[in-house]
Amino acid sequence: MSLNTFSVVLKIGIGLITSKILAIFVGPSGMALVGNLRNFLTSLENISIVGFQNGIVKYTAENEKNKTEFHKIVSTVLISLVLVALVLSGILFFSASFWNEKIFGNNIEYLIVFRVLAFVIPTYGLSIFLIAIINGLGKFQKVIGINIIGNFISLLTSVFLILQFKTTGALLAIVIAPSLLFFVTFFLVQKEIQFLQFVNFNLFDFKIIKNLSSYSLMVLVSSVLGPFVFLAIRNYIIKNFGIEQAGYWETINRISTYYLMFVSTILSVYFLPRLSKASTKFQTKSIFWQFYKFILPVFILSIIVVYLGRFFIIQLLFTKEFLPVTNLFFWQLLGDVLKVCSLVLGLQFFAKKMTFAFIISELFSLSVLYFSSLYFIKIFKIEGAVIAYAFQNLVYLMTLSLYFRKSLF
């Protein structure tokens, strides 16, 4: 087993343990609040790094031996991220009540979560920045090692705080764990490069920001707007059907996340590099159909096993209180199959840097998800959310199949 595979398996294992602890100590209602905060933090993390991470990896790799340019990149990005972090901290601290109401409703006891977040948010972007730097330098094992340490930190923090403070502890753990990882990352990266010595306001270069911004658009659209759409749908469910129903929807989404992690890892490690190198439509077609012939059938077989064992899975990973989630499996799993079919096609946007086409397709897909969710939830209640998910992925797959038809057929 490779170190990367071990890291993925470990992340899933720790995620399952955390889910079980959450199920026991906070229940479906707490799960819904955790889902809301996770969505909010995902967006916030990507705003804190301004979507620069992929660009940082690229320009670090290209200028590793050009010390002058490398110093300019480090200085420019670090100064920019510190300024962004200060602005975000100020916004979060002085408008904590506003964000608390938007994310948690009238539960004012969770206001402390945003107060703490205001202080630790600068570490989020800086941690991602440091990992991107050593990734660009080709220190892949160190990156994987940091991820493994981060998973353990998250588990230990979650267990301690949930046992002490129940739902409030679960929310605080989500906020605090990434900031603890920053100190580990900082310590390990300092062994590779004394990057603080590079920081110099005279080296700040707007041209670098301009170059990085082309990479940030694709990341910001999907990683910032996507979580906010899920947040809006969950709040709609809470408002109309109660927080426990929203917790059931969050639970089925958590389950999906675990097995989809394997597919996304295969796509990013194996298929994305090959698509990037493909120079003809015939080569691209060959790569697409290799995925559909070999990876997709295994995934579908796994999905069937998950569906047949859904009652056992819920009681193993959660508690009997979560058994209503079994009613959501069919449409969720169907949506996951359709999503996996479209994921490999969507890689072409990144492989060929089709920024505008990706943004349009992503905005269209998120719009379909949001409005179809509101429509189907009104008719089928909580089950409507997973029906909408399947419908969105069907529409997205059809759209991408049409757009890439020359490379696919």
Sequence and secondary structure as in RCSB ss.txt:
>XXXX:A:sequence
MSLNTFSVVLKIGIGLITSKILAIFVGPSGMALVGNLRNFLTSLENISIVGFQNGIVKYTAENEKNKTEFHKIVS
TVLISLVLVALVLSGILFFSASFWNEKIFGNNIEYLIVFRVLAFVIPTYGLSIFLIAIINGLGKFQKVIGINIIG
NFISLLTSVFLILQFKTTGALLAIVIAPSLLFFVTFFLVQKEIQFLQFVNFNLFDFKIIKNLSSYSLMVLVSSVL
GPFVFLAIRNYIIKNFGIEQAGYWETINRISTYYLMFVSTILSVYFLPRLSKASTKFQTKSIFWQFYKFILPVFI
LSIIVVYLGRFFIIQLLFTKEFLPVTNLFFWQLLGDVLKVCSLVLGLQFFAKKMTFAFIISELFSLSVLYFSSLY
FIKIFKIEGAVIAYAFQNLVYLMTLSLYFRKSLF
>XXXX:A:secstr
  HHHHHHHHHHHHHHHHHHHHHHHTHHHHHHHHHHHHHHHHHHHHHHTTT HHHHHHHHHHTSS HHHHHHHHH
HHHHHHHHHHHHHHHHHHHTHHHHHHHHHTT GGGHHHHHHHHHHHHHHHHHHHHHHHHHHTT HHHHHHHHHHH
HHHHHHHHHHHHHHHHHHHHHHHHHHHHHHHHHHHHHHHHHH  GGGG  GGG  HHHHHHHHHHHHHHHIIIII
HHHHHHHHHHHHHHHH HHHHHHHHHHHHHHHHHHHHHHHHIIIIIHHHHHH  SHHHHHHHHHHIIIIIHHHHH
HHHHHHHHTHHHHHHHHS GGGGGGGGGHHHHHHHHHHHHHHHHHHHHHHHTT HHHHHHHHHHHHHHHHHHHHH
HHHHHTTHHHHHHHHHHHHHHHHHHHHHTHHHH 
